[in-house]
């Protein structure tokens, strides 16, 4: 199943490792992780720095080999994934 994460993007639910809200993204460990992910080329919008992306996005979706950002809240994305699991 897929989760629509906004901006005409969808991800496979089985590929989602973690969904982080904006407040979690500001912790030291998470910022260190995102910095390394940016340097390694895992941040989806590699043109922009992840901190500038956060100004317009609310959530980070951590996948196996990619970090995506979404304008949709983490609560809504979590509800969507639970709804999809109930359809199985």
DSSP file (Angstrom, degrees, kcal/mol; ACC not computed):
  #  RESIDUE AA STRUCTURE BP1 BP2  ACC     N-H-->O    O-->H-N    N-H-->O    O-->H-N    TCO  KAPPA ALPHA  PHI   PSI    X-CA   Y-CA   Z-CA
    1    1 A X              0   0    0      0, 0.0    12,-2.7     0, 0.0    13,-0.4   0.000 360.0 360.0 360.0 160.3    0.0    0.0    0.0
    2    2 A X  E     -A   12   0A   0     10,-0.3     2,-0.5    11,-0.1    10,-0.2  -0.824 360.0-148.0-114.2 152.0    1.0    3.6   -0.5
    3    3 A X  E     -A   11   0A   0      8,-2.7     8,-2.1    -2,-0.3     2,-0.6  -0.989  19.4-135.7-115.7 124.5    0.8    6.7    1.8
    4    4 A X  E     -A   10   0A   0     -2,-0.5     6,-0.3     6,-0.2     3,-0.1  -0.704  22.0-177.1 -77.8 122.0    0.3   10.0    0.0
    5    5 A X  E     -     0   0A   0      4,-2.2    67,-0.6    -2,-0.6    66,-0.4   0.265  44.0-102.0-106.4  10.8    2.7   12.4    1.6
    6    6 A X  E >  S+A    9   0A   0      3,-0.7     3,-1.4    64,-0.1    -1,-0.4  -0.172  95.3  73.6  94.0 169.6    1.7   15.5   -0.2
    7    7 A X  T 3  S-     0   0    0      1,-0.3     3,-0.1    -3,-0.1    -1,-0.0   0.854 126.8 -63.3  53.0  40.3    3.2   17.4   -3.2
    8    8 A X  T 3  S+     0   0    0      1,-0.2     2,-0.4    -4,-0.0    -1,-0.3   0.801 107.7 126.1  56.7  33.0    2.0   14.7   -5.6
    9    9 A X  E <   -A    6   0A   0     -3,-1.4    -4,-2.2     2,-0.0    -3,-0.7  -0.936  34.8-180.0-122.4 146.0    4.3   12.1   -3.9
   10   10 A X  E     -A    4   0A   0     -2,-0.4     2,-0.3    -6,-0.3    -6,-0.2  -0.983   7.6-160.7-138.8 150.4    3.5    8.7   -2.4
   11   11 A X  E     -A    3   0A   0     -8,-2.1    -8,-2.7    -2,-0.3     2,-0.3  -0.934  30.3-101.7-128.8 153.8    5.7    6.1   -0.7
   12   12 A X  E >>  -A    2   0A   0     -2,-0.3     3,-1.3   -10,-0.2     4,-0.6  -0.571  26.7-135.9 -71.2 134.0    5.2    2.4    0.0
   13   13 A X  G >4 S+     0   0    0    -12,-2.7     3,-1.0    -2,-0.3    -1,-0.1   0.858 104.1  58.7 -60.6 -34.7    4.2    1.9    3.6
   14   14 A X  G 34 S+     0   0    0    -13,-0.4    -1,-0.3     1,-0.2   -12,-0.1   0.710 102.1  55.4 -69.2 -18.4    6.7   -1.0    3.9
   15   15 A X  G <4 S+     0   0    0     -3,-1.3    49,-0.6    48,-0.0     2,-0.5   0.601  82.4 103.6 -87.8 -12.5    9.5    1.4    3.0
   16   16 A X  E <<  +B   63   0B   0     -3,-1.0    47,-0.2    -4,-0.6     3,-0.1  -0.590  37.7 170.6 -78.1 122.4    8.8    3.9    5.8
   17   17 A X  E     -     0   0B   0     45,-3.0     2,-0.3    -2,-0.5    46,-0.2   0.827  66.5  -5.9 -92.9 -43.1   11.2    3.5    8.7
   18   18 A X  E     -B   62   0B   0     44,-1.5    44,-3.0     2,-0.0     2,-0.5  -0.997  48.9-150.9-155.9 146.9   10.2    6.6   10.7
   19   19 A X  E     -B   61   0B   0     -2,-0.3     2,-0.4    42,-0.2    42,-0.2  -0.989  23.8-168.9-120.8 120.5    7.9    9.7   10.5
   20   20 A X  E     -B   60   0B   0     40,-2.9    40,-2.5    -2,-0.5     2,-0.1  -0.913  11.7-140.6-114.8 133.5    9.3   12.7   12.4
   21   21 A X  E  >  -B   59   0B   0     -2,-0.4     4,-1.5    38,-0.2     3,-0.4  -0.363  35.9 -96.6 -83.8 172.1    7.4   15.9   13.2
   22   22 A X  T  4 S+     0   0    0     36,-1.0     4,-0.5     1,-0.2     3,-0.1   0.851 121.7  54.3 -60.2 -38.3    9.1   19.3   13.1
   23   23 A X  T >4 S+     0   0    0      1,-0.2     3,-0.9     2,-0.2    -1,-0.2   0.885 107.9  50.2 -66.4 -36.6    9.8   19.5   16.8
   24   24 A X  G >4 S+     0   0    0     -3,-0.4     3,-1.2     1,-0.2     6,-0.2   0.804 102.6  62.8 -68.3 -28.3   11.7   16.1   16.7
   25   25 A X  G 3< S+     0   0    0     -4,-1.5    -1,-0.2     1,-0.2    -2,-0.2   0.633  94.9  61.5 -72.3 -12.5   13.7   17.4   13.8
   26   26 A X  G <  S+     0   0    0     -3,-0.9    -1,-0.2    -4,-0.5    -2,-0.2   0.497  78.1 108.4 -93.7  -3.6   15.2   20.1   15.9
   27   27 A X  S <> S-     0   0    0     -3,-1.2     4,-2.6    -4,-0.2     5,-0.2  -0.366  79.4-117.0 -71.6 155.7   16.9   17.8   18.4
   28   28 A X  H  > S+     0   0    0      1,-0.2     4,-2.4     2,-0.2     5,-0.2   0.913 112.3  49.1 -61.1 -45.8   20.7   17.6   18.3
   29   29 A X  H  > S+     0   0    0      1,-0.2     4,-2.2     2,-0.2    -1,-0.2   0.907 113.6  46.5 -62.5 -41.4   20.8   13.9   17.3
   30   30 A X  H  > S+     0   0    0     -6,-0.2     4,-2.8     2,-0.2    -1,-0.2   0.901 111.2  50.6 -69.8 -40.1   18.3   14.3   14.6
   31   31 A X  H  X S+     0   0    0     -4,-2.6     4,-2.2     2,-0.2    -1,-0.2   0.895 110.6  50.6 -65.0 -37.4   20.0   17.4   13.2
   32   32 A X  H  X S+     0   0    0     -4,-2.4     4,-2.1    -5,-0.2    -2,-0.2   0.931 111.4  48.6 -62.0 -44.8   23.3   15.5   13.1
   33   33 A X  H  X S+     0   0    0     -4,-2.2     4,-2.7     1,-0.2    -2,-0.2   0.926 112.2  47.9 -60.2 -46.2   21.6   12.6   11.3
   34   34 A X  H  X S+     0   0    0     -4,-2.8     4,-2.4     1,-0.2    -1,-0.2   0.855 108.8  54.7 -66.1 -34.2   20.0   14.9    8.7
   35   35 A X  H  X S+     0   0    0     -4,-2.2     4,-2.3    -5,-0.2    -1,-0.2   0.932 111.5  43.9 -63.1 -45.2   23.3   16.7    8.2
   36   36 A X  H  X S+     0   0    0     -4,-2.1     4,-2.3     2,-0.2    -2,-0.2   0.910 112.4  52.8 -65.7 -42.3   25.0   13.4    7.4
   37   37 A X  H  X>S+     0   0    0     -4,-2.7     5,-2.9     1,-0.2     6,-0.7   0.892 109.9  49.3 -60.5 -39.4   22.1   12.3    5.2
   38   38 A X  H ><5S+     0   0    0     -4,-2.4     3,-1.0     4,-0.2    -1,-0.2   0.934 111.7  48.0 -64.0 -46.8   22.4   15.6    3.3
   39   39 A X  H 3<5S+     0   0    0     -4,-2.3    -2,-0.2     1,-0.2    -1,-0.2   0.842 111.9  49.9 -64.0 -34.0   26.1   15.1    2.8
   40   40 A X  H 3<5S-     0   0    0     -4,-2.3    -1,-0.2    -5,-0.1    -2,-0.2   0.521 117.5-112.0 -83.6  -6.3   25.6   11.5    1.7
   41   41 A X  T <<5S+     0   0    0     -3,-1.0    -3,-0.2    -4,-0.6     5,-0.1   0.702  81.7 122.4  85.9  20.5   23.0   12.5   -0.9
   42   42 A X      < +     0   0    0     -5,-2.9    25,-2.8    -6,-0.2     2,-0.4   0.624  41.6  99.8 -90.6 -13.5   20.0   10.9    0.8
   43   43 A X  B    S-c   67   0B   0     -6,-0.7     3,-0.3    23,-0.2    25,-0.2  -0.629  73.5-137.7 -76.2 126.6   17.9   14.1    1.2
   44   44 A X  S    S+     0   0    0     23,-2.9     2,-1.3    -2,-0.4    -1,-0.1   0.866  97.4  48.8 -56.6 -45.3   15.4   14.0   -1.6
   45   45 A X    >   +     0   0    0     22,-0.3     3,-1.4     1,-0.2    -1,-0.3  -0.621  69.7 171.2 -96.8  76.0   15.7   17.7   -2.5
   46   46 A X  T 3   +     0   0    0     -2,-1.3    -1,-0.2    -3,-0.3    -2,-0.1   0.642  66.5  71.2 -62.8 -16.5   19.5   17.8   -2.7
   47   47 A X  T 3  S+     0   0    0     -3,-0.1     2,-0.3     2,-0.1    -1,-0.3   0.868  98.7  51.2 -68.2 -36.1   19.5   21.3   -4.2
   48   48 A X  S <  S-     0   0    0     -3,-1.4     2,-0.2     1,-0.0    -3,-0.0  -0.698  91.4-109.7-103.4 153.4   18.3   22.8   -0.9
   49   49 A X    >>  -     0   0    0     -2,-0.3     4,-1.6     1,-0.1     3,-0.9  -0.583  31.9-119.3 -75.4 144.8   19.8   22.4    2.6
   50   50 A X  H 3> S+     0   0    0      1,-0.3     4,-1.6    -2,-0.2    -1,-0.1   0.800 111.9  59.2 -59.4 -30.1   17.5   20.4    4.9
   51   51 A X  H 34 S+     0   0    0      1,-0.2     4,-0.5     2,-0.2    -1,-0.3   0.872 106.2  47.1 -68.1 -35.1   17.1   23.3    7.3
   52   52 A X  H X4 S+     0   0    0     -3,-0.9     3,-0.6     1,-0.2     4,-0.4   0.814 107.9  56.7 -74.1 -28.6   15.7   25.6    4.5
   53   53 A X  H >X S+     0   0    0     -4,-1.6     3,-1.4     1,-0.2     4,-1.0   0.876  98.5  62.0 -65.8 -36.7   13.3   22.8    3.5
   54   54 A X  T 3< S+     0   0    0     -4,-1.6    -1,-0.2     1,-0.3    -2,-0.2   0.716  88.3  71.1 -64.6 -20.5   11.9   22.7    7.0
   55   55 A X  T <4 S+     0   0    0     -3,-0.6    -1,-0.3    -4,-0.5    -2,-0.2   0.820 113.2  26.7 -64.8 -28.5   10.7   26.3    6.7
   56   56 A X  T <4 S+     0   0    0     -3,-1.4     2,-0.3    -4,-0.4    -1,-0.2   0.485 117.3  67.1-111.0  -6.3    8.0   25.1    4.3
   57   57 A X     <  -     0   0    0     -4,-1.0    14,-0.3     1,-0.1     3,-0.1  -0.800  54.1-162.2-117.5 158.3    7.5   21.5    5.4
   58   58 A X  S    S+     0   0    0     12,-2.6   -36,-1.0    -2,-0.3     2,-0.3   0.642  70.1  34.7-108.7 -21.5    6.2   19.9    8.6
   59   59 A X  E     -BD  21  70B   0     11,-2.1    11,-2.7   -38,-0.2     2,-0.4  -0.966  57.3-144.9-142.7 148.1    7.4   16.4    8.6
   60   60 A X  E     -BD  20  69B   0    -40,-2.5   -40,-2.9    -2,-0.3     2,-0.6  -0.955  13.4-156.4-111.5 136.2   10.4   14.2    7.6
   61   61 A X  E     -BD  19  68B   0      7,-3.3     7,-2.6    -2,-0.4     2,-0.6  -0.959   9.6-151.8-112.3 117.9    9.8   10.7    6.3
   62   62 A X  E     +BD  18  67B   0    -44,-3.0   -45,-3.0    -2,-0.6   -44,-1.5  -0.810  19.8 176.3 -94.8 118.8   12.8    8.4    6.7
   63   63 A X  E     -B   16   0B   0      3,-3.0     3,-0.3    -2,-0.6   -47,-0.1  -0.549  47.0 -89.8-108.8 179.0   13.0    5.7    4.2
   64   64 A X  S    S+     0   0    0    -49,-0.6   -48,-0.1     1,-0.2     3,-0.0   0.919 120.1   5.1 -58.1 -47.6   15.7    3.1    3.7
   65   65 A X  S    S+     0   0    0      1,-0.1     2,-0.3   -23,-0.0    -1,-0.2   0.048 126.6  54.3-128.4  25.9   17.8    5.1    1.2
   66   66 A X        -     0   0    0     -3,-0.3    -3,-3.0     2,-0.0     2,-0.5  -0.992  57.2-147.5-158.4 148.5   16.1    8.5    1.2
   67   67 A X  E     -cD  43  62B   0    -25,-2.8   -23,-2.9    -2,-0.3     2,-0.3  -0.988  24.6-173.4-119.0 121.3   14.8   11.3    3.4
   68   68 A X  E     - D   0  61B   0     -7,-2.6    -7,-3.3    -2,-0.5     2,-0.4  -0.814  12.7-144.3-112.0 153.9   11.7   13.0    2.2
   69   69 A X  E     - D   0  60B   0     -2,-0.3     2,-0.3    -9,-0.2    -9,-0.2  -0.932  15.1-165.0-119.1 145.2    9.9   16.1    3.6
   70   70 A X  E     - D   0  59B   0    -11,-2.7   -12,-2.6    -2,-0.4   -11,-2.1  -0.955  28.4-144.8-132.1 145.5    6.2   16.6    3.6
   71   71 A X  S    S+     0   0    0    -66,-0.4     2,-0.3    -2,-0.3   -65,-0.1   0.503  81.4  92.7 -80.6  -4.0    3.8   19.6    4.2
   72   72 A X  S    S-     0   0    0    -67,-0.6    -2,-0.2   -13,-0.1   -14,-0.1  -0.715  86.3-106.4 -93.9 140.6    1.4   17.2    5.9
   73   73 A X     >  -     0   0    0     -2,-0.3     4,-2.2     1,-0.1     5,-0.2  -0.203  21.3-120.0 -65.3 155.0    1.6   16.7    9.7
   74   74 A X  H  > S+     0   0    0    -16,-0.2     4,-2.4     1,-0.2     5,-0.2   0.835 113.2  57.9 -63.7 -33.2    3.1   13.6   11.2
   75   75 A X  H  > S+     0   0    0      2,-0.2     4,-2.2     1,-0.2    -1,-0.2   0.925 107.8  46.0 -63.7 -44.6   -0.2   12.9   13.0
   76   76 A X  H  > S+     0   0    0      2,-0.2     4,-2.3     1,-0.2    -2,-0.2   0.915 112.9  49.4 -65.1 -43.6   -2.1   12.9    9.6
   77   77 A X  H  X S+     0   0    0     -4,-2.2     4,-2.1     1,-0.2    -2,-0.2   0.897 110.8  50.7 -63.1 -39.6    0.5   10.7    8.0
   78   78 A X  H  X S+     0   0    0     -4,-2.4     4,-2.2     2,-0.2    -1,-0.2   0.910 109.9  49.8 -63.8 -42.3    0.4    8.2   10.9
   79   79 A X  H  X S+     0   0    0     -4,-2.2     4,-2.4     1,-0.2    -2,-0.2   0.894 109.0  53.0 -63.0 -39.8   -3.4    8.1   10.7
   80   80 A X  H  X S+     0   0    0     -4,-2.3     4,-2.2     1,-0.2    -1,-0.2   0.910 109.5  48.1 -62.6 -41.8   -3.2    7.4    6.9
   81   81 A X  H  X S+     0   0    0     -4,-2.1     4,-1.9     2,-0.2    -1,-0.2   0.895 112.5  48.3 -68.2 -38.3   -0.8    4.5    7.5
   82   82 A X  H  X S+     0   0    0     -4,-2.2     4,-1.6     2,-0.2    -1,-0.2   0.883 110.2  52.5 -67.8 -37.4   -3.0    3.0   10.2
   83   83 A X  H  X S+     0   0    0     -4,-2.4     4,-0.7     1,-0.2    -2,-0.2   0.922 109.3  49.3 -62.0 -44.3   -6.0    3.4    8.0
   84   84 A X  H >X S+     0   0    0     -4,-2.2     3,-0.7     1,-0.2     4,-0.5   0.873 107.9  53.8 -64.5 -37.5   -4.2    1.5    5.2
   85   85 A X  H >< S+     0   0    0     -4,-1.9     3,-0.8     1,-0.2    -1,-0.2   0.844 103.6  57.0 -65.2 -32.3   -3.2   -1.3    7.5
   86   86 A X  H 3< S+     0   0    0     -4,-1.6    -1,-0.2     1,-0.2    -2,-0.2   0.707  99.1  61.3 -72.2 -18.2   -6.9   -1.7    8.5
   87   87 A X  H <<        0   0    0     -3,-0.7    -1,-0.2    -4,-0.7    -2,-0.2   0.679 360.0 360.0 -79.1 -18.5   -7.8   -2.3    4.9
   88   88 A X    <<        0   0    0     -3,-0.8    -1,-0.2    -4,-0.5    -2,-0.1   0.493 360.0 360.0 -67.6 360.0   -5.6   -5.4    4.6
